[in-house]
Amino acid sequence: MDLLSELLSHLEAADHLEVEQQYSMVRSQSVALKRELSLSSEAGALKENIKKNRYKDILPYDQSRVILSLLTSDSDSDYINASFIQGASSSSPYIACQGPLSSTVTDFWRMIWQHEVKVIVMACREVEMGKKKCERYWTEAHQSTSFGPFTVTNVEETRPNEDVVIRELTVSYLQMSRSLIQYQFLSWPDHDVPSETSGVLDLLDRVRTSQGTHSSPLLVHCSAGCGRTGVICALDYIHDLLVTKQLTADFSTMDVVLLFHCVVVVSLCCCVAADGRLQDYGRCVVVSLCCCFIVLLLFHCVVVSLCYCCFIVLLFHCVVVSLCCCCFIVLLLCCCAAADGRLQHHGRCCCFIVLLFHCVFVSLCCCFIVLLLFHCVETRTLYWH
């Protein structure tokens, strides 16, 4: 935490002109990455989803949006204005979300239940500068209320300091009950920054203690779900980089910002989405392996039909079958790696391993064909002699 405090102190003392230049660089990088990766926001712009966005110009990317698969009524859809963000390690993902509207509170709880969220960070007040910034999705202390099929109880509410309100909540659905904790940070004005950094650092300490070793995503929201939310995710991300020694004490603030931005955008575009859909290379791997497996079966039939196959042909046949089995075993590992809805670092490595096996497999198939042809020609020649 000393290094993180040092980073914040450095930012406070930074020259304003330098900060503006860095901001311009990040902004240009953002535009370039969006264009390069063909990022889109079509789902959020659909007519039936527009009313679910608090701000019409802040929409989640289709490639990283949270997809709601838990349906509680016939009118439920899969859309919510929320995005996945990959953490510094495979076990520390985030969900960045807008503050729920009165019409999306049930969707908000659907998302919490679906992803078994344990900790919520609320970085805004319900009303700021006379405007409603977030619908209340909880109730008064020691009371219960319902949001659609979900019953939420505020078990206890405390205020350890003037910056934070802590609420211990339970949510019940279909006769099942789960506990979670909400941290509401009060000292972060909209379109402004906190007066001091100690409050934010204390908040992050409390959040990490509550999150513990849970692999469920940390849910962070403010009003729009991008400004204050993004800063909290970035600070926690930097903390994890420091703890895991992926970042040294002489790190560059600009490099960290760009690295975090790349992680937010790039890693999620190559992942399996929360509903289990295989994206991009994942689908290609599966299709390729299935095609090759069919071809292998055909070769197997040919080999079996040849009563006088030479030993080398049979040997190659066994090797190819073994490699094919390895490919499918590794593919199953990829599916297991996606158990939390997205392929993490090790999951993506598995996909590359599958592709490597696939290339070796195709090469051996070619050799196998040549050997079969050679054997057939040799057999036919001996027969005629």
Summary of the structure (lengths in Angstrom):
residues: 385
radius of gyration: 26.8
end to end distance: 84.4
largest distance: 99.5
contacts: 1158
relative contact order: 0.11
helix: 50%
strand: 15%
